Amino acid sequence: MRKMILAIGLAGMLGWTSAGMGEDLVPVRDDPNEPVQMIFDTDMGNDVDDALALAIIHAMIDRGKCDLLGITLTKSNLNAARYCKAFNMAYGRPDIPIGLVANGPEPDDGRYVANVLNVKKEDGTSAFPYPADFVPEDSVVLLRKLLAAAKDNSVVIVQVGFSTNLARLLDTPGDAISPLTGRELAAKKVRLVSAMAGAFTFPNDRFKNHREYNIIKDIPAAQKFFAQWPTEILVSGFEVGFEVLMRPCSMQNDYNKAPYNIVKESYRFYRDGLDKTQMTWDLTSVLFVVRPEAERNYYTVSEFGNVTVLDDGQTRFTADAKGKVRCVKMTPEQHIRVEEAFVNLCSEAEHQ
């Protein structure tokens, strides 16, 4: 009893409280023990960081910290959808619904999705199979279904591709899925969008005029999203993931439990081997909502404000107490902490 009293007294002197120790930087859940209800909106196939981000999601599902409601693709490529299906099957979750954008940007295969699907085992069978009759849904239709079925104010959308799907969702009318418009569904069901997009001046002006890929591939959609989206948005800009690396030693040493690993093979095809580093842009937008506690010291956030997307694709953040956007900020120390988290989480749930 005396030890307990002393411990409580020490906690009081240091300002520790159970609420403070678990305080979230962004509002992703009502209780720290409940899993984040996530939709992963991705341009899978354009960069391997999308695959690494999906690996983290599966690791956090294993830990009971995330429920992946569905994956919606902003890359208009069927092999990208097939790859996501094969990826989920490799991790033991074949039933996660997948949506594919219609007539969206970047319809080509890219460097790795088709190549990974073509990897064969020694017996000639597919190393990463998917059902022959698999047909993805339309991304916007799937978004409406997932949001209509969700509890109010419960869904976190992680957008790590273009803004195409979310911008189109805003324009949808009520239908047989829900009498609510897309904007009304978003306002009622979504808690937060965690977006990898743009480039900002945290902590300096290095990328002030950078035209970030996810923005420039669909500038009108990005402009609509940032101007009209009705809920809070957390933005991880180009400058964040640029400073946090996935290093060759992890790819070479951490994925060897089984002869075939879909993350390792994706990295190999995208980086033309396992001896090059990789920036981790998309991983940040996942980690920061499944590990949002301030005490972890992974990141901080800016004041509220607005993001403006210029016609050439440059982005500007302007502080405004009435705004709905906050930007991620990181210190060099936090870069190291987050990099270590990425190394561990990406290789943790190795199912293949």
N, C-alpha and C positions, 0 to 999 in steps of 0.2 A: 504494500500500500504506500509506504514511504517513497519507494522508487517511482511509483505512478504519480504521486503528488509533485515530486521534483521534476519529472518529465513534463507535466502539465505546466508547472511554473516556468520552466525553461522555454517551452513553446510560447507562452504568453509574453515573456521578455523579448523574444526574438520576432514576435509578430506573426507567428505561424498559426494558421487556422486550417481546419479540414477543408473549408470552402476555398480558401486562398490557394492551397496546394493543388487543387484540382480545377482552378479557374481556366476556362477556355478563352483563347484569343479571338475566336470567331464562333458564331452561334450555330453549331452543327447538330446539337442534340439537347434533350432535356435532362438527361442523366448520364454521367461519365461511364456507366456500365452498360449502356445500351449501344447496339451497333449503329453506325452511321448508315442511313438509307441512301444508297448511291446509284446514280445513273452515270455511266462513263461514256462521254461524247468525244470521239476520237477520229483522227485522220490516219488510223493505223496503216503503216506501210510506207509513209513518207520519211519517217525517221524511226530509229530503233528505240528511242526513248519512250514511245507509246507502249511498246512491248514490255519494257522494264517497268513502266508504271502499272501495267496490268498484272505483272508478277507481284508487285507490292500489294495490289488490291487482293489477290488470292491469298497472300500471306496473312493479311489482316482479317480476311474471312475466316481463315483457320484459327485465328486468335479470338474470334467472336467479336471483333471490333467493327465489322463492316458487313452489310448485306448488299450484294450487287444485284440491283433490280433488273438491269438490262444494259446493253451496249448499243449505242447508236453511232453509225459511221458517217462522217462528213466527207470521206473520200469515196468517190463514185466508182468503186472497183469491186467486182464480185469476189475476186480472190482475197481481198482484204476481209470481207465478211466470212469467207470460208476459213481463213486463217484464225479469226477470232473464235469461230466454232471449234476448230482443232485445238486452239490454245485452252479453251475452257474444258474441253474433253480431257486434255493432258493433265489438267489439274483436278479432274474428277467431278466437274460441274457441267454436264452436257446440256442442262435445261435452261441455262441463262438465255433469255431472248436476245436476238440480234437484229438491228435495223440497218438498212443501207439507204443512203441518200439517193434520190433520183436526180439525174442530170446535175451533179455537183462538181466541184473542182477536182483536178488531178485524177483523171480516170485511169492512169497507167498503173501497172503493178508495183513500180518502185523496185528497190534492190532486193527485198527479202521475202515478201509474203508468198509469192508463187514458188520461189526457190525452196523455201522451207517446206511447203506442201509437197514438193517433189522429192524430198529426202526419203530414201528407202533403207530398210533394215537389210541385213545380210540375206534374209530369206526372200527378199523382193517385195515384201509388204510395206505399206506406208508407215513411216516412223511417227507421223502426226496425222492420223486419219480424221475424217469428218464424214457424216452420212451422205451417201450419194444423192439422196433426195432433198438435201438441205436447201431451203429457199429463204433468204432473209426477208423480213417485213420491210415496209417503207419506214424510214427513220422517224419521220414526223408523226405518222400514224402510231408507231410504237411509243413515242413520247407521250402522245395523248392517252394511250391505254395505260401506261405505267403511272402517269400522274393522276388520272381519274380513279385508279384503284388504290392510290396511296392515302394515308392519313393526312389531314390538313397540316401544313407547315412542317413537313417531315423530310422532304427529299433534298439531298445535296447533289447538284449536278456538277460533275467535274468535266469541264470543257477544255480539252487539250488539242483540239483541231481547229477548224474554221468555225465561224459563227453561223454557218449556213443553216443548220438544223434549228437552232434556237430562234434565229430571226424568222424562219418560216413558221415555226410554231406560233409565234406572236400573231401571225396573220390568219391563223385558222379560225373558222367559224365554229359554232356549236354543231354537233352532229350526233350520230347514233351512239358514239362512245361517251360523249358528255354534252349536255346542253351549254356548257361554258365555252367561251372562246379560248383560244390558246393563251392570250394574255391573262384572262381570268383564271385559267387553270394554273398558270405559273404563279400568279399572285397568291392563290389559295393553298397550293400544295408544296411549293418550293421554299426551303429555308434560305438557301445560299447557292450561288454559283461560284465555284472555284475555277478560275480560268487562267490558262497559260496563254498570255497574249500581250503584245505590245512591247515597248521598251521605255524605261523611265529614268529619271535622274537620281535614283537612289543607288549608291551614296554620292555620285558625282555625275558629270555631264558626258561621260564616255560614250553612252549610247543614245544621246538626246535625239539625234536625227536618224536613228536606225529604223528601217522599215521591216518590221518583224514578219516572219513567214506566215504565221496563222492569220495575221491581219491582211496582208497584201493579196492573198489568194482569193479573198472574197471581201473586198473593202465595203461594198454597200451593206452586206450582212453584218459586218463588225460595227459599222456606224449605227445601224438600226438596233443592234443588241445593246450597245453601251448607252444609247439615247433612250430606249424604250423599255428595257427589261425592268420589271416591277419590284424585284427583291434585291437584297444586298448581294454585292459581287466582291469577291476577293481575287485580286489580280497578281499573278506571279509573272513579272516581266522578263524579257530576254536577259537582263543583267543578273538575274537570280541564278538560274540554272547554269549559266555560262561559267560561273565561278565554282561549281560543284561537279566533280568528275567521277565517272565510273572508270576505273583503271584496269589495265590489262591483267594484272596479277589476280584480280578477282575472277575475271572470265576464264583464266587459265587454270585456276586452282579450286574454285568454289562450286563448280557445276559438274563434277566428275563421278557422282554417286551412281548414275545410270549411263548407259552408252549413248542415249539420245536425250537431249534436253532442249526444249523449244526456245528458251531464252538464249542459251548459248549459240544455237544454230542461227537464230535471227541476228545476233550480234556478229557472228562470223560472216554472214552474207552481206550485211549492211556495211561493216567496217573493213571488208575484204581481209578477214583474218581476226586474230584475237590479240594483236599486239599494239592496238591503238586505243587512246583514251576517247571517252564519249561524254559530251555535255549532258546534263540531266534535267532539261527544262520541264518536261511533262511530269516527271516524278515528284517535283516540288508541289504541284497542284493536288496530287493525291495525298502525299505525306502530311501536308499542312491541315488537312481536314480529318484524317484518321488519327493524327497525333497532334491535336490542337492545344494541348495544355501549355500554359505560359511557363510553367516550371521546367518543362523539358528544354527550354532555351534553344529551340530550333530556329525561331524567327520572331520578328515583331511586325506590327502593322502600322501603316501611316494613319493620319487622321482621315476622316471621311472626306470624300470629294467626288469629282466627276472626271471621267475619261472622255476626251474628244479624239475622234479618229479623223485625221485630215484626209483630203481627197487623194493624196499620194501615198497614204498608208502610215505616215508618222502618227505617233500617239502622244497626247499631252494629258497630264494629270493636274487638276486644279483643285485645291482644297476648298471645301464647302461643307459647312456643318449640316446642311440639308441634303447632301449628296448620299449616294448609296454604294459608292465604290471605295474600297481600301486597298492599298498596294502593300505587297510583302517587302520587308526590309531585312537584310541580314548583315551580320558582322563577319570578319574573317574567322573568328572563333566558331561562330555558328556554321559557317561553311564546312569546317572540319567535322563538327558533330553530325550534320546532316549527311555528309558523304559516308560516314561510318554506318549510319542508319540505313542508307541505300544499299550498301554492300551486303549487310546482314539480311535485310528484308527481301531483296531481289532473289537471293539464292536459298531462302529459308524453306519455302514450300516446293521442294523439287520432286515432282511426281513422275517425271519421265526418266 
